[in-house]
Amino acid sequence: MSTVSPFTLLGRSSECKARRGQLTTLHGTIQTPVFMPVGTLGTVKAMTPENLKEIGAQIILGNTYHLYIRPGHELIRRFGGLHGFMHWDRPILTDSGGFQIFSLKELAKITEDGAAFRSHIDGAKLFLSPEGAVHVQEALGADIMMALDTCIPYPADRDQAIKATALTARWAKRCREAQSDTGQLLFGIVQGGMYADLRREAIEQLVEIGFDGYALGGLSVGEPKALMEEMLDATADHLPVDHARYLMGVGTPEDLVEGVYHGIDMFDCVMPTRNARNGMLFTSQGRVVIKNACFQQDPRPLDETCGCYTCRHYSRAYLRHLFQNREILAYQLNSIHNLHYYCTLMAAMREAIQEDRFLDFRRHFYQQRTEPFA
Ligand SMILES: N#Cc1ccc(CCNc2nc3cc4nc(N)[nH]c(=O)c4cc3[nH]2)cc1
């Protein structure tokens, strides 16, 4: 596979590990740091591709496990891959399914060959090998594919972490060797549990195999925030400086700021879209729970500083009215706002790093808050 990194480092903070870069894929170049909206089943819930472009989404996520089960990768291949199927012409990253299979717990059986599991839809017996996971992602046409891994739960004892990390490394090599020459990128996933030394060893093993980018997996799995930060601090800058660094499943706006501070380039999380559907909205002053009675007659936009479609056209009173009546428009307008907030936060961090004022940005970000996000 290609050994030239598709990632270009464009600048670094002189005060911390924050960095500015760009990642070139088959469907375009992504400016980093970047947040990737999650579109598990080939749709970012309640958002059209046009909505996503308007809020500044550069790349979105799909999920191998879910799409493999339904509607199936061969059907999607016939529709021009995920890009043709969902009418999205910008980059797509597909997660390999390692996390979903881990979440199945007893419903999944992990062996050296791969993961045997039952469909959560109809209970059918299914199997994903590392080679199969790459084959499915090639059929989906993902610009960035993820190696099949075994996500280690929290807490996990050292022996459990050693075994799962070693298996993940063997699977990673099989994924890299299974790739066709399609130009699609493949990222390796670092496990190691909450053991910094195991994580650093895992990084060395993955770098030895050689990937197009590297993801930190096995985090945001229920561990205390301080422990995730400890792992970030101990490992992020052991990742190759000239390759993209992706922190999987993270996180709140604060997590994004702290992740960039530690030198992470890419993030994904269902939080902005899931919170939107639950009426929990992110603003520069902190969180707004739109169902609260205090908003019943509030004529202000969600966030006076926000330029999104929702804040340009609607009052908090109207958004509360929609949410209380479970109107479909509530989920659309709330999702537009929350994803605009996340993508604008990333754009502001990219600019701050470019102008070498990231620590000032970070101080101002916290000063504005009247309360932390959950
Ligand atoms: N709202 C909300 C909300 C829901 C869930 C989460 C936790 C997401 N955490 C997370 N996603 C992950 C995906 C992952 N994928 C793979 N293949 N491997 C991982 O270790 C992995 C680890 C993850 N950790 C965070 C916020």
PDBQT file of the ligand as one rigid body, heavy atoms in Angstrom, charges set to zero:
ROOT
HETATM    1  N1  LIG A 401     -24.811  11.082  23.261  1.00  0.00    +0.000 NA
HETATM    2  C1  LIG A 401     -23.920  10.385  23.276  1.00  0.00    +0.000 C 
HETATM    3  C2  LIG A 401     -22.781   9.508  23.296  1.00  0.00    +0.000 A 
HETATM    4  C3  LIG A 401     -22.951   8.142  23.043  1.00  0.00    +0.000 A 
HETATM    5  C4  LIG A 401     -21.856   7.287  23.091  1.00  0.00    +0.000 A 
HETATM    6  C5  LIG A 401     -20.589   7.809  23.364  1.00  0.00    +0.000 A 
HETATM    7  C6  LIG A 401     -19.436   6.899  23.459  1.00  0.00    +0.000 C 
HETATM    8  C7  LIG A 401     -18.736   6.771  22.114  1.00  0.00    +0.000 C 
HETATM    9  N2  LIG A 401     -17.470   6.178  22.417  1.00  0.00    +0.000 N 
HETATM   10  C8  LIG A 401     -16.762   5.439  21.555  1.00  0.00    +0.000 A 
HETATM   11  N3  LIG A 401     -17.128   5.207  20.263  1.00  0.00    +0.000 NA
HETATM   12  C9  LIG A 401     -16.158   4.350  19.785  1.00  0.00    +0.000 A 
HETATM   13  C10 LIG A 401     -16.020   3.716  18.546  1.00  0.00    +0.000 A 
HETATM   14  C11 LIG A 401     -14.965   2.794  18.386  1.00  0.00    +0.000 A 
HETATM   15  N4  LIG A 401     -14.844   2.136  17.188  1.00  0.00    +0.000 NA
HETATM   16  C12 LIG A 401     -13.873   1.179  17.054  1.00  0.00    +0.000 A 
HETATM   17  N5  LIG A 401     -13.777   0.497  15.910  1.00  0.00    +0.000 N 
HETATM   18  N6  LIG A 401     -13.009   0.907  18.082  1.00  0.00    +0.000 N 
HETATM   19  C13 LIG A 401     -13.029   1.551  19.255  1.00  0.00    +0.000 A 
HETATM   20  O1  LIG A 401     -12.204   1.237  20.158  1.00  0.00    +0.000 OA
HETATM   21  C14 LIG A 401     -14.057   2.548  19.448  1.00  0.00    +0.000 A 
HETATM   22  C15 LIG A 401     -14.172   3.215  20.666  1.00  0.00    +0.000 A 
HETATM   23  C16 LIG A 401     -15.235   4.102  20.839  1.00  0.00    +0.000 A 
HETATM   24  N7  LIG A 401     -15.630   4.818  21.912  1.00  0.00    +0.000 N 
HETATM   25  C17 LIG A 401     -20.411   9.164  23.611  1.00  0.00    +0.000 A 
HETATM   26  C18 LIG A 401     -21.515  10.028  23.567  1.00  0.00    +0.000 A 
ENDROOT
TORSDOF 0
